[in-house]
Amino acid sequence: MPSTLLLSLLWLPFAGAALVAPSSGRVGLSRGVQRLQTWLYPSLLCGQTLLTIIAIGARAPQWRFSLGSPLLRTGIAVAFELDGLAAPFLLLLSVPLFLMSLAGAHLTTRRLRRSLTLLLLAVGVAAITAQNLLTACLAWGVADLVLIGLNLLGTPVEGFPHVVRQLGANLLSTALLAAAVVLSAESGGSLEAPGQVMPLALSLAFLATALRIGVYPAPGSARHRWQATLFALASGGVLWLRLLIVTPPAMWPAGVASSLGGWMLLATAAIAARAPSLRLAFPYLALHEGTVALMASLCDSTAGPAIGLITWVSLGICLTLVHLLPTLWPAGQLPRWGRWVWAAALAPLAGAPLTLGFLSHYALLKICWAQGNLRAFWLAAFSFALAAIPLWRHLLSLSPSRIARPRFAIAWASAGGAVALEIVTVAAAIHPPLLLGLKSVPINMPTLFSFLSGSLPDTWAVILLASLAPLALGFYGARIEQRLKPITVGALDTVAAALEMHWLYEIIELLLQAARQAVDAISLTIDRVLYLGWVITWAMVFILQIV
């Protein structure tokens, strides 16, 4: 029975994608068929979510099947396992998609987009439950193909370069993970036995996972779909934690994180603070929180994996709410209490008390302070204040309306799900072990009191810099920015453009284009000039041999 549940989790989205794809437009169809098409996509995601909850409660053991791996000759089988570490990430992937399908059930969505979303969900389940690197690498490769179609749908021509850059980062992460698989197989071991694996293979696996999750200066474009970001958080986050669990702390790349992490936090927060809207700022806020997770998980061998899990769950919930609330309440239809819902949705990104974001920010500052890394400590504290500016700017720009009601009756269920997510955030912040559920996980998940342990002056100082100071400085920073915007717009735009690294991507594209032109020129020279000379030379040799 448990193996059947895990098999259903893997194949139900594939079957759903096949069912959704043929259901084309609504013109000329009866009302019953139209209603069936409206409910089919949310029903499939609802079934997937329920199956996930049942499989987690059933303690499903691993379910294996082998492809033989004839190309690599590693003998590693493609295997899946639903353990306690995969459970929160499975819910983090399926629940947001289900809530968004309810909120947008009244909208006319292209059938191909729904089908690709279900395929991405299926591949995401495979990547999260992957038991070894070979399985995760295959899942990432298939996901890259799905993301090509998902990111290109509805994208204007001017957005194609951003899609190509994001695709390049994904393909690079998949290639690095494939290299880690080959190196670990040639060394006679796997990541389940890290003592026999080459250090280079572990380094490549960590680098591939960091690129998949997204770290600065990775492309923080807002033009790719939010489903792609959700897949990166879920599939990359679980693999990162698995690497930390099976790898000795001495082999972690903690030195790179402690030296470069603070500057990455500052750069992403500065770009987000300069963004004109929350939609454009959120991709860089996601890079900021992802850097917090990677940096904190590497710098603390005891509570590091737990902090990473907390940060990724918090970011996934914020990602869901940021895209769910505008669908429920479009422009001009925000209820009077809608600003409070938005404030609760954005509170974890600002590190507000009683949120998961506060725990991750506080833990990072506490780790940097305990290790004496004062440069990273102050850079992270200042970045938290900068990251709060676009959040306050968005809240201050909201204007409630008297006419505020979801256009579709079932959207109220999605609104209830949004409130439930915010309640889960507060409950998990008060008692973080709730994130692990009932399954046993090799992660030392501390409680709220253990997070706040230590000397009282140091604890309150870190709380001030992690939460209260960013909230206050972000509020006044947003007000000051609005008043000084006509004066500082030119200089700040120049700094933001330099930090976004678009110039670096353009230089790389120009170099690749120049290399392609050089290869074409060489090929043309060989075809037009050297080809005739080689023909005459070999003809003379042939004639001399005959004579």
N, C-alpha and C positions, 0 to 999 in steps of 0.2 A: 504493500500500500504506500509507504513513504516514497519508494522509488517511482511509483506511478505519479505521485504528486509532483515530484521534481521533473519527471518527463513532461507532465502537463504544463508546468511553468515554462519549459523550453519551447514547446511546440504550439501552445495555444496562440501566442502572438503571430506565429507564421501562418496558421490557419486563418486567423482574423484578418491578416493582411490580404490573403487571397479572397476572402469574402467581401471586404470593403472595396477592393480595387474594381470589380466589375460594376458596382452600383454607381452608375454615372448620373448625369444631371436629372433634375426633377421635372423637366418639361414633358408633358404628355403622360405622366404617371398618375395613378389614382392616389387619393388622399391616404389610403392605408399603406401603400408602398412608400410614399414619402415619409410617413410617420415611422415606418420600419427603418428606413435609411437614417432618419434622425437619431433613433435609439440604438442602432446597431453598434456604432463606434463607442459610445459611452458604456454600453452593456458589455462589450468585450473587455474594456479596461477595468470595469467593475469586477468581472469574473476573474481577471488576472490578479487584481488586488486581493480578492477574497481567497483565491488559491494560495497566494503568498502568505497570508495570515495563517491559513490552515496548515501549510507546509512548515511554517516556523513553529507552530504549536505541536506538530506531529514529530518533531525532532528527526527529520528525514536524514537517513544516512547517505553516504556517497553513492553515486550511480555512475558506472564507468562504461565506456565503450571505446574501442581502439580503431584508429584509422590505419595502423601499421606504420605510419610515418616512413614510407619508402625512400623519400628524397633525402631526409636528414640521417636516416639510419641510426636514430638515437634510441629506439626502443621505448620512447616515452609515449604513453597512451593519452589520448584526449579524454580527460576525466573531469567530472563536475562533483561538487560537494556543497551542500547547504549546511553551513555551520553557523555558530553564533556571530561570527564577524561579518558574514554575508547578509544576515537578516536585516540589520538597519539600512544597509545600502539598497537592498531589494525594495524595501518600503519607500526609501528616498527616491527611487526611480519610478515606481508604479503609482504611488498615491498622487504626486503632482500631475502626472499625465491624466489620471482619472478625474481630478478636480477641474483641470482645464477643459476636458471634454464636456463636463457638465455645464461649465460656465459658457462655453461657446457652442452649445448644441443648437441654438437658434441661428447661428451664423452659417453662411454658405461657404463651406471649406472644400477645397479641391480634394477629390477622392484620392489622387496620387499622394498628396501630402499626408492624409490619414494612413494610407497604406504604408508609406515610408516610416511614419512614426511608430507603427506597430512592429515593423521590421527592426527598427532601432531598439525598441523595447526587448524584442527577442534576443538580439545580439547582446544587449546590455545584461540580460539575465545570464547568458553564457559567459560573459566576461567577469561578472561578479562571482559566480559560482565556480570559476575555473580553479582547478586544483594545482595546476602547474603552469609554468611560463609558456609552454607550447600552446596550451588551450587559450590562454589570454591573448597570445600573439595572433592566433587565427581569428579570434573574436574581434580584435582591433582591426585587422585587415578587412574583414567583411563590413565592419562599422564604417570604415573610411569610404567604402563604396556607397553605402546608404547615405552618408552625410553629404556626398557630392550632389546627389539629387535633391536632398532636403534643403541644402543651403542655396542651390541655384533656383529653386521654385520661387517665383515672384521677385527675384533680385534684378534690379535694373542693370543696364550695361555698365554704368560707372561703378557698380559694386562688385563686379567680377574680380578685380585685383585683390580685394579683401578676401573673397572666397578662396582664391588661389593660394594666398598666403596662409590662411588657416588650414587648407588642405596640405600644404607643404609641411607645416608643423606636425600635423597628424601622421603623415607618411614618414617623417623623420623619426617620430617616436616609435612607430611600428617597426621601422628598419633597425633601430637600436635595440628594441626588445628581441627581434629575430636574431641579431648578432649575439645577444646575451644567451639565447637558447642554444645557439651553435657552440659557443665557447664553453658553456656549462656542460654540454653533452660530450665535447671532445676531452674535457678534463676528467671525465669519468664520474661525474656527480651531477646533482641537481640542486635546486635551491631548497629542497626539503632536507638536504644534508649540507649546510653551508660551509662546513669545514673542508669539504673536498672541491669547492668551487673556486675558480680563479678569481682574484680580486677585480680583474678587469671586467669579468662578466657581471659581478655585483654592481660595479660602478655604472656600466651601461644600463643595467636594469633600473637603477635609481634615476639616472638621467632620463631614460625613456618615460618613466612614470611621471617625473616632474614636468616634462614637456607635454604629456597628455593632460595633466591637471591644468597646466597653464601657469607659468611664472614669467615675470618681466625679464627681458623685453619681448615675450611672446606676443603675437597679434591680439590685441584687446578689442577687436572690432565689434561694434554693436550690430553689424549687418548679418552675422550668422545667427541661426535660429537658437532660441533658448533651450530647445531640446538637445542641441549639441553640447551646450555648457552643462546641462544636467547629466548627460551621459559621461562627460569627462570627469565630473566630480565623483560619480558613483563608481565607474570602472577604474579610474585612476586612484581614487582614495582607498578602495579596498585592497588593491595590489600594493600600494605604498605601505599600508599597515601590515600586510603579510610579509613584505620584505623586512620590515623592522622587527617583526616577531621572530623570524627564523634566522636573522643575521646577528652576530655578536655586536654589541655597541662599539667595540673597537674598530669595526669595519664600516661604520656609518660615516657618510661625508659631512660630519658636523662642522669641520673647519671652514668649509666653503659657505655653509649656511650662516655661521656666526659672523663671517667677514663681509659677505655680500648681502645678507638678508635685510639689514637695516636700510641700506641704500635702495634696495628694491621696494621696500615698504614706502619710503619717502617719495620715490618716483611715481609709483602708481597712485598714491594719495594725492600728489600734486596734480596729476593729469585729471583725476576724478573731480578735484575741487574746481578746476577750470572748465569742466564740461558744462555746456549751457542747459542741459536737461538731465533728469535722472536716467532716461533711456540711454543716453550717451555716456553717462558716468558709471552706470552699473557694471559694464564689462571690466572696467579698471578697478572697481570696488571688489569684484570677484577675484581678480588677480591679487589684490591686496590681502584679502582674507585667505586665499590659497597660499600665499607666501607666509602668512602667520602660522598656518597649519604645518607647512613643511619645516619652517624654522624652529618652531616649538617642539615638534616631534623629534627632530634630530638632536637638539641641544640638551634634552633631558632623557636619559635612558630609562628612568623609572616611570614617570607619568607622561612621557612624550607621546606614545601611541594613543593614549586616552585623550590628550589635548587635540591631536589631529582628528580623531573621530568626532569630538564635540564641535570643532570648527567646521568640518565638512557637513555635518547634519544641520548646523545653524545656517550655513550659507545656502544649502539646498532648500531649506524652508523659506528663507528670504527670497531666493530666486523664484520660487513658486508664487509667493504672495505678490511680489512686484509685478509679475505678469498676469496674475489672476485678478487683482483688484481693478485694473483698468478695463478688463473684459466685463466684469460685473457692473461697474459704474463708469460708463464712458464720460467724455468731457461734458461738463454741464449737468451731470446727473448724480453728483456725489451727495449722499445724505448728510444731515447735520452731524451725525456721529461718525461719519466716514473718516474725518481727519484723525480721530482717535484710533481707528483701525489701521490707517496708514502709519501712524506713529508706532503702534505695536509691531507692525510688519518691519519697519526700518530700524527699530530699537537695537536688535542684535548687531547690526553693522556699526552702530555708534558706540557699542559697548555699554549700553544702559544696564543698570542693576537688575538682577533677577532675569537675566537672559543668558543664553549660551554664549553669545558674543562677549559678554563681560567676563565669563570664565576663561575664554581663550586669550583675550587681551591681557587680563590680569596675570594669567599663568606665564605668558611670554615675557612680560616685564619683570615678573618675579624671578624667572630663570636667568634673564640677562643680569639682573642685580646680584643674584647669588653667585654667578660665575665671574663677576667683576667686569663684564663687557659693557662698560658705561656708554661707549659710542653707539652700540646697537640699542641700548636702553633708551637714550634720548632721541635717537632717530625714530624708533618705534612710537614713543610717546607723542612726538610731534606729528607723525603720520596719522595717528588716531584722531588728532584734532583737525587735520586737514580733511580726512575722510568724512568727518561729520558735517562739513560745509555743504556739499550737494544734498545731503539728507534734509538739513534744516531749510535749504532753499526750496526744495520740493514741498515740504510741509507748509511753509509760509505762502506758497503760491496756490495752494488748494483753496477753492471757494465753494462751500456747500450750496446745494440747490434745494428748493422746496420739492421739485419733482424728481424723486430719486427712487426708482424701483427697477429691479431687473426685468428686462423685457420678456424673459422666458421663465415660466414657473419653476422649472427644474433647476434654474440657476440659484434659487434659494438654498438648495442642498449644497451647492458649491460654496455659497457664502458661509453656510454652517461649517463646512469643511475648513474654510480659511480660519474661522474663529477657533475651531478645534486644533489646528496647527499652532496657533498662537498660545493656546492653553498648554499644549504639549511642550512648547519651548520653555514656558515658565516652570512647568513641573520638572522637566529634565534639568533646568538650571538649579532648582532647589535640591534635587536628588539625581545627580548625573548617572548613577548605575542603572536608571530606568532605560537608558539607551541600549543596554546590552540585552534586555529582555530576560527570558528564562533560560537561555542556553549558556553553557560555560564557554567563556572566551579567555584566551591567555593574555588579557589586558588588565592592568592594575588601574581600575577606574576609581579615582578618589571621590570622596563626598565633598559637599560644599564647605564643611568645617575644616577638612584637611587642606582644601585649597587656601583657606584663609588662615591657616596656622602660621605661627612665627611670632616674632616680636611685634608688639602692638604699634609702635611708631612706624616701623617699616611697612606693616600691613596697610595702615591707613594712608601712608604716602603713595604706595603702589595703587591702592583703590582710587585715590584722587587723580593720579595720572592716567589710569586705565579707563575711567568712566566719567567722573564728575568734571574734570578739566576738559576733556574732549567735547562733552555736551555743551558746556558754557562757551568755550572758545569757538566751537562750530557755529553756535547761534549768533554770537556777535561777529564772527567772521563773515557769515552770510549777509548780515545787515551792512557791514562795512563794505563788502564787495559790491553790493548793489549801488551804494553811493559813489564809490570810486571807480566804477566800471568804465565810464567814459574816459577817465584819465589813464588807467592802467591796461586798457584792452589790448593795445598793440604789443607791449612788452610781455604780458602774460601769455598771449597767444603764441608769441615766438618761442617762449620757454616750453609751453605745452607741446607745440609742434616738434621741438627738438627732442623732448622726452618720449613722445609717441613712437619714435624710431621709424617713421615712414621714410625718411631720407635713407636709412640703412637698407630697407627693403628695396627702395628704388635703385640704389647702387648695386645691390646684388642682382636685381633683374636686368640692369644695364650690362653688368659683366656677363651674365648668362646669354644675353642677346648678342653681345660682341663675340663670345666664344662660338655661338651658333653660326654667326656670319663668317667667322674665320674658317670653321669646318666646311661651310658651303663653298667658300672661295677656294679652299684647297681641293675639294672634290671637283669643282668646275675646272680648275687648272689641270688636274689629272685627266679629266674627260676630254678637254679640248686640245691641250698642248702635248702632254706626255703620251697620250694614247696613240697618236699617229707615229710618234718616234719609236715607241715600243713595237708597233706593228712592223715598221720598216726594218728595225734591228733584227727581230726574230725572222723576218722574211729573208734577210740577207744570210743569216746563220743557216736557215733551212736550205737556201740555194747552194751555199758553199758546201754543206754536207752532201748534197746530191752530186755536185761536181767532183 
